């Protein structure tokens, strides 16, 4: 017998929906932005370009490394304090997972938090699609939506992903931003992002908030190996960026010309990742009508491309940042060593 509606007493079975806002037709603008960064006095690229399909898989491997304390420390905080977090969680909430990746961090929260809808957002579109399909099979009763988008310029969620709940009423929105990805933003950029996050929360029902992971300041002897591991996985992750730039711009970067550098900038309270030319090299890319007129950049030996920042915070300073962005009723949970913090901030 065919049933066009759920059998009474059973949970509905959902099929994941996918909204792609990160389109390949933006290729010309992406290429132009990358080229401008390469031609800047100090060459720079945005960290989002580290996360091509292969880059996302390499990052998954990084989280398993002994030096990379962030993932396991954050996971331990959730294990120890999830009941307290759940007590602040609004019933029937939409869980919006920013930079969802393989969706595993959010999935570990489902049993305790019981979200009505899960919205996974990531720039790595194909990787996200596969992850969400796999997750929906494990949790058929949760409404799931994938959003392929780059939210680094502006966090504007598509209304069709979060607008209403399954009962036609507005669900509270809870934004989940784990892993200290907020560290990719400078403090000023982080404030702008948090204000945008609060605006996105305000579009939902009452009781929404932000659940965010923040890496805390600690000695360079701990920080630097986390971004320059002995096995060289982070180096591969960083150098893979060059292959992605080649695909996006037609450039002729060669991996053998570049080495990975990671250092803690104490004054700016951030880890910096760079790619450093091991010898004098000239990189070229095809000229394109209407784009940046120059189509090459010479790098002297030792000259660098700045590829990523990972800002580290004091807990009190990040709490003040949340309040500057308009959040209230903040709560922080840390590990025993005070290496990492997870914040709840009422929207």
N, C-alpha and C positions, 0 to 999 in steps of 0.2 A: 504494500500500500504506500502511495506517495503522500507525504505530509508537507504542505506548503507553509506551515507554521510550527514552532516547537511543540513537541508533545508535552501536555501538561505535566509539571513536576520535573522537567528536564531543563538543563541550561541550554541557551541557544548556542549554535555552532557558527563561528564567524570565519570569514575569509579575509585575509589582510588586503587592505586597499593601499595604493601607492600614488603619491603625488610628486611628480618630478618638477621642481622649480629650478634645479641646476641643469641648464640646457647646454648642449654642445654648440648651439647657435651663438653662444656668448664667446666663442673661440677667439674672435678678433679682439675683443676687449680684454680677455685674459692674456692673450699674447702681448698686447700693447702694454699692459700693466707689468708683466714679467720683464719685458725688455727695458722699460723705464727703471725698474729696480736694478737690473744688471748694469745700467749705465750711470747710476747714481754715484756720487763721489766715493761713498762707501757702499759697495754693492750689497743689495738686500733682497730677500724673497720672503713672502708670507709663509708661516708654518703650515697653513692649510695645504700647500702643495706637496708636503711630505706624505700626505695620506692619499696617494693613488691606491689602486687595488693591491699591488704588492706592498706598498708602504703600510697599509692597514694590517696586513698579515705580519710584517716585520715588527710592527708595534705590539701586536699580540704576543710575539715571542719575547720582546723586551720585558713585558710585565711578568714573565716567568723567571727572569734572571735574578741571581742572589743579590746583586748590587742595587736593583731597582726596588727599593723598599716601599714605594708609594702605594702600589696596588694592594699588596698584602697587609700593609698597615691600615689603609682605609677599610679593607674588608674586615679586619679585626675589630675596628670601631663599630661597624655596622652589626657584627655578630654580638658585641657586648651591649649595645645600646638600642637595638632595633625596637624593643618594646616601648622605650621612651619616645622614640621617633614616631612610632605608630600612634601613640597617644595624642600627638599633635596633628596627625593626618586627618583631613576632612573626609567624611564618608562620601562614597560615590565620585571620587576625584578622577580627573584625567591626568595621567602621569605623562609629562612631556620630557623625553630623554634627549638632551642636547649633546651632540657628538656621540650618538649611540653605539657606533662601531659594531661589535658582534652582539650587542644587546644583553650580554650576560650579567653585567652589574645590576641593571634594572630588574632582570628576571629573578634574581635572588631575593628581591623585595616583595614579589607578587603575593606570596602566601600571607605575609604579615600585613601588608598594606591594602590588599584587595582593590586595586584600581578598577574603575568601570571601563576605562579606555586607556590604551597605551599608544602614545604617539612618539615614534622613533625618528629623530632628525639627524642626518649626517650628510657630509659632502661627497663621500665615497658611495655613489649611487648603487652600483652593481653589488658591492659588498653588503650594503644595507639591505637590499632586496632579498638576497639569499638568507641573511641572518633573520629577517623578519618572517619569512616563509617557514623557516625551521622553528622559530619560537611559537608561531601561531599553531603549528601542529602539536606542540607540547601544552599549549593553553588555549584550547578551542573556544572556551567560554568568555575570553576577554576580547572586546572589540579592539582591533589593532590597525593603525595607520602609519605608513612610512612616508616621510617627507624628505626627498632629496634636495637639499639646499645648502647654500653657504650663508650661515647666519653671522659671520664675522663682521660684515659691513653694517648690518642692521638686523636685529632680531624681530622679524615680523612674521608671525605664524599664519599660515593660510586659514581663513575662517572655516572652510569645509573640514579641516582636520580637528578643530577643537571647539567649534561654536556651540553645539548642543549635546546633551547627553542622550542616552538611549530612550529615556522616558520623555524626551522633548523639553526637559528643563536644562538650565545652564549648569554644567558641572563645575565645581571648583577646579582651578588649574594649579597643579603642583609641578614646578620645573625642577628637573633633576640634572645636575651638572657635576658629575663626579671626576675623580682623577686629578684634581687641581689643574684642569684645562684652563681655568680662569687665569692661571699664571702666564699664558701666552699673551695676555694683554698687559700693557703698561698700566700703572695705577690710574692714570687719567682715562685710558680706554676702558679699564675695568669698571670705573664709575659710570661711564656712558652705557656700557653693556648691562650693568645691574639696574639702571633706571629703565632700560628697555625691557628687561626681564620683569620688573615690577609692573610695567604697563601691560605686558602680556598676561600676567596673573590677574590683574584688575579686570580684564575682559571676561573672566569666568565668574562663577558663583562665589559666594562668601566663604571665607576660610582657607583660601589658597595660599601658597607660599613657595619658598625656594629651599631646596635641599642641595647643598653644594659642598664639595670637597676642596680643601685648601692645604697646600703644603707649607709647612712652617720653617722659619729660619733655623739653620743648624750649621755645624762646622763644614767648611769646604771639603774636608777629608771624607765626609759622608756624602755630600751633594755631588761632587764631581764624578766619582765612580758610577753613580746612578745614571749618568749621561755619557759615560765613556767606559763601558764594561770591558772586562778582560777578553771576553769571547769575540768582541767586535760586532755585535748585533746592532748596537746603536750607530756605529760607524756606517754599517751597511744601510741602515734606515736613512741616515743623513745623505749619504752619497747617492742613494736611489733617487733623491730629489733631482739630480742632474739628468737622469734618464727621463723623468717626467717632464722637465723643462724642454729637453730635446723633442719629445712628442708634441708638446704644446706650441713650441715656437719654431721648430726645424733647426735648432742650434746643433753644434757639433761638439758639445762637451764630451770629454773622454774621462772615464772614471780614474784611470791611472794617473791623471794630472792633478788629482785632488786628494787631500787627506782630511779626516774628521778632527775637529778641535772642539772641546767643551771646557768651559772655565766658569768659575763663580766670580761675578762682578760684585764685590762687596759693597761698593758705594751705591750701586743701583739695586742691591739685594735681589740679584737674579742670576740664574745659570744662563749662559749664552752658548749657543751652538753655531759653529762656523764651518765652512769648507775653505781650506787653505790651499793655494796653488803650490805644488811641490817644486815647480820650476817655472820660468817665464813661459807664458802661453797666451795665445790669441784665440778667442772664441768667436765664431761667426754664426749668423743666422740669415735666412733669406730676407731681402728687402721686400716690403709690402707697400703698395700704393696707399697713401693717406695715413700711414703709421709713422712711428718714430723714424726719422731719416737715417740714422746711423745703424749699421747692421754688423758691428763687431765691437768687442771690448778686449783690450790687452790687459792682462793681469801679470804683474811682476811676481817673481818668486816670493812666497810668504804673504802675498795679498789675499784677503779673505772675502768671502760672501757670507753675510750674516743671515742665518737661516731660521733661527728660533730663539725666543726668550722664554724662560720659565721663572717667573717672579716668585719669590718666597716671602711669606708674610709673618709678622707677629700677630697672634690671635686678637689682641686688643685693637690693633690697627685695622684688621679686616672687619671686625665688628663695627668699628667707627665708619668704615667705608659703606657697609650695608645700611647703616642708619642715615648716612649722607644721601644714599640713593632712595630713601623713603621707607625702608623696611622697618618693622617694629617687632617687638617680642622675640628678639634673637636668642638662640640657644646654641652652645657649642659643645661638642663631645670630642675628646682627644684620647690618644693612646697614653700608655704609662710613661713614655719617654718625651711626650709633647713634641713628637715629630710631625704630626699631621692632625688636622681638625676637620670635622664635618659640622657644618652650620645649618640650622633651621632658621629661616627668617620669614616672619609673617608678612604677607603681601598687603 
